[in-house]
Amino acid sequence: MIKVALYDAKIYDKPSFEYYGNLHDMHFRFLETKLNEDTVELAKNCDAVCVFVNDTVNKAVLDRLYELGVHLVALRSAGYNNVDIKAAFGKIHVVHVPAYSPYSVAEHAMALLLTSVRRIHKAYNRTREFNFALNGLTGFDFHGKTVGVIGTGKIGRIFIDICRGFGMNVIAYDRFPQENSGITYVELDELFEKSDIISLHCPLTDETRHMIGKDAIGKMKKGVVIVNTSRGGLIDAEALLDGIRERKIGAACLDVYEEEADIFFEDRSGHILNDELLARLISMPNVIVTSHQAFLTEEALNNIAETTVNNILSYFSNDGVCDNELCYHCGHIEHCRKERREKCF
């Protein structure tokens, strides 16, 4: 039996992981705590650990996992910025879920955008108090507006299709443009200058961290709407708040936040929020924040569990070869030069 310590477990994680685990003689030890240097010992006697976006998988944690005899870190997410891939090389293999339901994230991005622009959240609160006045609820048509999409992977391309359904003009930026995709690619500065709406669908790397900062915001149209369902670190939150207060940014729709690790996924309603920056953002009338829920659909949860279990099985039953391995060795973390025909180490 393969034993897996699943950190940061939530009630909605368990049914799918238990189902697929039982199918393949795999036992999950569900741990509510996040993985970090203080909790790594809970993985003792396990063959693998399963982690999510706010678990800390740095060099110290990886070294200790290696000492404990853990062979594999299985991310149940697409992003891997919380894992030190370089430190893992030669010791512990790392796998991820490159695509679980790109529709869930793209649709949530559009839901946030529609809610913000058409003031649906404000109308909902008003009518619950029997206030049916329309003052202050004026939005704008999406048809004919220019949306700039940063990142044209699966999620970005689905979001583009949704925008085209609204009759929007789509421009995009990606370091690695999709050939023959029919997408109009522009340089990043041009995207900032021309877009009425900007939506982020790219991974968080050293190059993309704070790509939306003071300089970028200065190049944008007055009244631009910014949507982020990718990673919080893509946006400099201080610069975003300044742009909102200066009336440069018309609205912000955020499903992620740079310092979300100790805040999101938990009920904080009975506590004073210690993050003043997040509190100020939430207090703004033109900011919508959801707590990293874009992935949260039944289809996505099922796909995440199935792919994660299959990743673990591939490693332990296929001579360590897994299509979804993340490896530092080749310099192309997601695209191994060995084309997955053999282990990276």
Helices and strands as residue ranges (DSSP letters): E 2-6, H 14-23, E 26-30, G 40-43, E 48-51, H 59-67, E 72-75, H 85-88, E 93-95, H 102-117, H 120-128, E 146-150, H 154-165, E 169-173, H 188-194, E 197-200, H 214-219, E 224-228, G 232-234, H 237-245, E 249-254, H 276-283, E 287-289, H 298-317, E 325-326
